[in-house]
Amino acid sequence: MYIGSHISAAGGVWNAPKNSADIGGEIFQFFSRSPRGGKAPELMPQIITEFKTNMGKYCQKECYIHAPYYINLASSDGKIYHSSISVLREELERGSKLGVKYLITHLGSAKDMGKQAACKKAAEGIDKVLSDYNGTTKFLMEMSAGSGMIIGDTFEDIKAIISNLKSLIRNSLGICFDTAHAFESGYDLRDKLAVKKTLGQFDKIIGLRKLKLIHLNDSKTDFGSKRDRHEDIGQGKIGIAGFQALLSDKRLKNINLILETPSQELDRKNINIIKKLRQEIYYRKYEI
């Protein structure tokens, strides 16, 4: 179980490994392009080489790309839908060049169609993204917080999308579980029993074999609020006991943790809190 944060790649992606190491990260997540829009900067051979060199130089174990915010695989607007497919495929190819392990993406909003139709449309989009893809970066769907008509906020939504995929693609992708999003969607994580129940539900409906990465965030808003508001570790509604329970669960011992906490100036502090919990748990072994 390695620990890191979403970090800045400002000035060039080759800066990301150092930026992660500077705050105590062992792994990291970053944007390879602007999350708001525009053309992605070209990954010239020297950029790729410097990025990979810095991964080793700064002792980074793995890294992940987060897709831009504007992705919507449930849009009825053809331009948005097909642009989302194109950008996701491009990010997978860019990730493969850099040696990135996972591409993580939100799925989008149903808006003018029902959840069932939106989940089917999203699955068709993922099929298109991964059709004939032979790269090394793997595709992860991220669970959402459930505000408005966002899809992917329930385990049932995610199962429906996976079930609608072509079999080869279904077997190749995974899930990124965000603690704040899950909590805000109505999956309790505040103590050991709550974590055990939520992970049990995930395993029954989706299968824990699909869980590849965790976004570890506290929640500024209440349980089941449907409002996506991240908070610093231990300062929100999940609390330290919830994170202690998550790190203690032996089913998660090989799942890496990426923090997306809101205060960049507290990134090192947040990482150190989780590292301390990991160290304490290591010495007393896994309890659950």
Helices and strands as residue ranges (DSSP letters): E 3-6, G 13-15, H 16-22, E 27-30, H 45-57, E 62-66, H 78-98, E 102-105, H 115-130, E 138-142, H 155-163, H 167-172, E 174-178, H 179-185, H 192-205, G 208-210, E 211-215, E 218-219, E 230-231, H 239-248, G 250-252, E 256-259, G 264-266, H 267-284
